[in-house]
Amino acid sequence: MRNALKVARWEIRRNLKNKTYLIGLFITPALILLFGFLGSLMGEDAEISSSATVFINDEVGVYDALKETVDAQELDWEVQQTDLAQDQVDEALEDTEDTAYIFINQEALSEGIVPVYTSDTIYDLFTTELMVLESPLKSIQMAALGLSKEQLAKVATPIMFSEEIAGEDVDNKEATDDESGALEEDPFKQVVPGIFAGIILFSIVVAGMYIFQSASQEKKDKIAEIILSSVTPGELMQGKIIGYFVLGLLQAVVLLAFAIPVALWKTDIPIIEYLLVPETLLLVFIAVIGYLLFAALYVGIGATMADVSTAGNFQGLVLMLPFLPFIFATSVFMDPTGIVAKVGTYFPFTSPGVLLMRLTVMEEWPWVEIGIALAILVISTAVMMKLAGKIFKVGILMYGKNASLKEMWKWLRA
C-alpha cells in the first residue's frame, strides 16, 4: 500500500502541474458563476420591464374593486381612472410604452367582452395578468342578475375533486396527505443532497476517465517498464485509482465552492442545512463506490490500448458506461418505483446513477432495495478490481496494438 500511495502522490503532482487539468479545474465553476451573474442581470431587466400604466374608463362603478384586486395580486401596475373615449385611444397611445386602456361599460359586461387597448411595446405577461380582473367583473355581472350574496359566494367557489382509494384507512390517508404537504412545502429537502452527490459522482468519474488516458500514454511513451521496476502492477493500478479519486474530489470541491454560494445568492433555499443530514452520507457513499467500479474498468481497459487515438468501438463503449443512466432518466424520474428504475438499480453499471436519481425524488426510501443494490455494487466493484488487475498486469507491457476481446479473455483465464 505504501508504494500505491507513492504512485497516487505522483499522479496528483503531475496533474496539478498540467495546465490542461488546471484550466479544466477552474473553467467550469467560472462558467457557472458567469451564467449566474448574467441570469441575474436578465432577471433584473425582466423585472424592470414588467410594469405598466393602466387607465380604466369605468361606467359601472367597478374601479375600486379592480384596483383592490390589482393590489392584492401585487401586480406592478399604476392604475388610474380616465374619461378618455375609445375613439381617442390611438392618439393617446402614440409614442407610449407599457400603457393600456380598459373600457368597462354595461354593454361590455352584458356581452362579456371588455375592450383593452395597449401600446406597441408592452411586456408579454400583461395579457395573462389581465385575467385577474375577471373575478370582480364576474361578480358585478352576476349581481346584475339579482343573485344574493350567498348565491354569489356559491357560484364563485370552484369545484374541487377529492380522490380516495376504496378501502384505504382514513388515518393513513391523512398521514399521507400530511407527508405530501410537507414535501410540497419543502421540495428541495431531498433534491439538494441528491444534486450534491451527483456533482461528486460526475466530477470523480470524469477525473477517472483520465486513468484511461494515463495508462495508455505511459505505454505509448514506453515508460511502463521503468515504473514497474519499482512497483508491482497491482500497486501501480491501485495508485492510479487513488490518485485520480483525489483529483476528482478536488474538482468537486472547487465546483461546489463556486456553485453553493451562487445557489445561496440566487435562491432562498437553506442548502447547508439540507446537506447536513445522514442521507447525504449514503448518497456520497454510492457515488464513491460507483467511481471505484468505473475506475477499475478504465484502468484495466486503458492498459490494453497502444494509443488513445486508436481506441476501438469496444473501448469507446466503455467510456460511455457511466452516462448510461441518463438514457433512462425520464422513466426513472416519472416512475421511480417502476420496472425500469428497479432494473437500473440492480445493474452494476447503472446502479450509482439510477440510485441517486430515485432517492432524490422518492418520499420514502426502499431500504431493502437499497441494501440489495449496494451489496451488488460492492461485490461487482471487488470483482472488477480483481479482473482489471489481471488485464492491467499483462496489458501494460504489451506494445504495438490494441488488445482484442479474445486476448483479454485469455488473460482473465490465466
C-alpha angles and dihedrals in degrees: 000000000000091000091045089056090050089054089048092053090048092052092048094049092045093053095043087059091049112101092206092057093045092050090050090046094060106023096073096051089044090054090050090053091046094051090046090053093046090048090053091052091049090048091053091049091050091049092052093050095048095082127096142182109231122193117197123200100200120190098161102052099254099121096101092050091049093049091048090052092049091051092046091052090047093231115173093238129134100213120200136167120240139185093204114135122232093247089059096052098090091057093045093051094049112118092003131124131209092002129137138181121207121194117201119182138142093271091054091051093047094050094037093231118116115194113232123183121192137184120256091259117050129138118268098243095057093091090051092047090053088072091074087073090062095083099058091040090050090052091053090046093053093042088059087061090061099251118160123239091257091051091047090051091051093049092047093051110095120231113249126200118216113199118204132176115234112255094010114145112250094221091051090048091052090049090050090049090051091051091047090049091051090051092049090050091051107025094157096056091093097026096061097059090044093052090045092054091042091056090050092048092048094047098049094041091052089049088047089059087068087067086067090055095039096056092045093047093052089054092048092050089045095230096121092095091053092051093045090053087071103033137028121252089250092054091047091052093047091047092053092049092049094044096051090043088060091046090051092050089050089053090049092049092051092046093049091045087062099033100049096053090046090050091048089049095048099040141034093229114130092230097169091051091050092050095053094076131107091245090068091062091054093048092049090048089055089051092050094049089048090054093051090052095052094038091057089049093048096048092048096048092040090059091058094059126090092201136358091232090059095054112145131218092273094054090046091053090051090056090054096051096094089057094051093098090063089068089064096036095109093050092046095049093043094047112013091174095047129112094261092054093047095048090048089050093058099040106091099221094050097032099091095049096040092046092052091049094047096046091048094061104029119097094204118034117227096231095183091055091045091052093049092046093050091048091052091046095050093046091046090050092051092048091046091051091053094046092045089052091057093047093044093050093059102026097054090065096044115100138185103037146032115265116248125227089252092056092047090051089054091052091051092051093048 
